[in-house]
Amino acid sequence: MKKAEAILDTFSINPPVLVVDKNGDGSFQNINATSVLTDYANYDQTPPQTTIQLSETQGNNGWYRSDVIVTLTAQDEASGSGVERIEFSLNDGQTVKVYTSPIIVSQEGLTKIKFRSIDKDGNEEDPKELEIKLDKTKPNILANVPLNNGVYLLNQDIQVDYSCSDDGSGLESCVGLQDKDTKLDT
């Protein structure tokens, strides 16, 4: 049985050696490499790692109340080849872009950002994903017009009635100056 083995020491500056048993008799011969990777003392097999930082006004339950500034940074291991580029995509990866400066998320609702880094040896980080929730619109409060089109006699009790709504992040609470369903004396 013919057999070949490659010996690759990723921490050595020496080129790899290919060892071949040409006759299948267990007698191995070294074959010198005709191509040698150079430029780096070590062979980089580890992808870089990307971190994300979000800044601006955070509201309740992970929602932001103003445009969100997204900053991506990447770092390769100390003995690695270095970061070639950071890639990102907004809203399910329809378009992949190279990151060059902070990203501003200004569209209300949910925005997914996917991101990863690639080093100079082509090692690709597994994509990471983060959902940014943005609601810049204040909730609405609606005072419901009382019966009789709001015309009341002096010293007549009227019932307080209002409702609240929020189409973005939802309501934390709905509280007015007077408790709902209490009576006011005119």
C-alpha positions in Angstrom: 0.0 0.0 0.0 1.4 3.4 -1.0 1.3 6.0 1.6 2.0 9.7 1.9 2.3 12.0 5.0 2.7 15.7 5.3 4.4 17.1 8.5 3.3 20.6 9.2 4.5 22.4 12.3 2.6 25.7 12.5 5.0 27.1 15.0 8.1 26.5 13.0 9.7 28.9 10.5 10.9 25.8 8.5 8.9 24.8 5.4 6.6 21.7 5.6 8.1 18.3 4.7 6.2 15.7 2.6 7.1 12.1 3.4 6.2 9.5 0.8 6.4 5.7 0.7 6.8 5.2 -3.1 7.0 1.4 -3.1 4.7 0.6 -0.2 7.5 -1.2 1.6 7.6 1.1 4.7 10.6 3.0 3.4 9.8 6.7 3.4 11.6 9.4 1.4 11.4 13.2 2.0 10.3 15.4 -0.8 11.2 19.0 -0.5 8.3 21.5 -0.9 8.2 23.4 -4.2 6.0 26.1 -2.7 6.5 27.7 0.7 4.1 30.2 2.4 6.1 33.2 3.5 5.4 36.6 5.0 4.4 35.3 8.4 6.5 33.4 10.9 3.5 31.3 11.9 0.6 29.9 10.0 -2.6 31.7 11.1 -5.6 29.3 11.4 -7.6 31.3 13.9 -10.3 33.8 12.8 -10.4 37.3 14.3 -13.1 38.2 16.8 -15.5 41.2 16.4 -17.1 43.2 19.2 -20.1 45.5 18.9 -20.8 48.6 20.9 -24.2 50.5 20.9 -24.6 54.0 22.1 -27.5 56.4 22.7 -30.5 56.7 24.9 -31.8 53.3 26.1 -35.4 53.0 27.2 -37.1 50.1 28.9 -36.9 46.4 28.0 -34.0 46.8 25.6 -35.6 49.5 23.4 -33.7 52.6 22.4 -35.4 56.0 22.3 -33.0 57.8 19.9 -30.9 56.9 16.8 -28.4 54.2 17.7 -24.7 54.5 16.8 -23.2 51.0 16.2 -19.4 50.7 16.4 -17.7 47.4 15.3 -14.1 46.5 16.2 -12.1 43.4 15.4 -8.9 41.9 16.7 -6.8 39.0 15.5 -4.7 36.9 17.8 -1.3 38.4 18.7 0.6 36.0 16.3 -2.1 36.2 13.6 -2.0 37.8 10.2 -4.1 40.8 11.2 -7.6 41.9 10.4 -8.3 42.3 6.7 -11.9 43.6 7.0 -15.1 43.7 9.0 -18.3 43.0 7.1 -21.9 43.8 8.2 -25.4 43.5 6.9 -28.6 45.1 8.1 -32.0 43.3 8.0 -31.3 39.7 7.2 -28.2 40.0 5.0 -29.7 41.3 1.8 -26.7 43.5 1.3 -23.2 42.9 2.8 -21.0 45.9 3.2 -17.5 46.5 4.4 -17.4 48.4 7.7 -15.5 51.7 7.5 -17.1 53.9 10.1 -19.9 53.8 12.8 -23.4 52.8 11.5 -26.4 54.9 12.5 -29.6 53.0 12.9 -32.5 55.6 12.6 -35.4 53.5 11.4 -37.9 52.7 14.1 -38.8 49.1 14.8 -36.5 46.1 14.8 -33.2 46.1 12.9 -31.0 43.0 12.8 -27.3 43.6 12.2 -25.1 40.7 11.2 -21.4 41.1 11.4 -18.1 39.2 11.1 -14.4 39.7 10.5 -11.9 38.1 8.1 -8.2 38.1 8.6 -5.4 38.5 6.0 -5.0 34.7 5.8 -8.7 34.4 4.9 -9.9 33.0 8.2 -13.6 33.9 8.6 -15.3 34.5 11.9 -18.7 32.8 12.3 -21.2 35.6 11.8 -22.7 37.2 14.9 -26.1 38.8 15.0 -27.8 41.4 17.2 -31.3 42.9 17.1 -31.6 46.6 17.8 -35.0 47.8 18.9 -35.8 51.5 18.3 -38.9 53.5 19.3 -38.5 57.3 19.0 -42.2 58.1 19.1 -43.9 58.9 22.4 -47.0 57.1 23.4 -50.4 58.6 22.7 -53.0 59.4 25.3 -56.6 60.1 24.2 -59.1 61.7 26.5 -62.4 60.2 25.7 -65.1 62.9 25.3 -67.6 62.5 28.2 -71.3 61.9 27.6 -73.5 64.9 26.5 -70.7 66.1 24.3 -68.8 67.4 27.3 -71.5 69.8 28.5 -72.2 69.6 32.2 -73.9 71.5 34.9 -72.0 73.1 37.8 -71.4 70.7 40.7 -72.2 67.7 38.5 -69.9 64.6 38.7 -68.2 63.5 35.5 -66.2 60.3 35.1 -62.6 60.5 34.0 -62.0 58.3 30.9 -58.9 58.1 28.7 -56.9 55.5 26.8 -53.2 55.1 25.9 -51.5 53.5 22.9 -48.0 52.9 21.6 -47.3 51.3 18.2 -43.6 50.8 18.9 -42.2 49.3 22.1 -45.6 49.0 23.8 -46.9 50.6 26.9 -45.2 50.4 30.3 -48.2 52.0 32.0 -51.2 54.3 31.2 -51.5 56.8 34.0 -53.1 60.3 33.9 -53.3 63.1 36.5 -56.5 61.6 37.8 -57.1 57.8 38.1 -59.1 56.4 35.3 -62.8 55.9 36.2 -62.7 58.3 39.1 -65.3 61.1 39.3 -64.6 64.8 39.0 -66.8 67.4 40.6 -67.5 70.3 38.1 
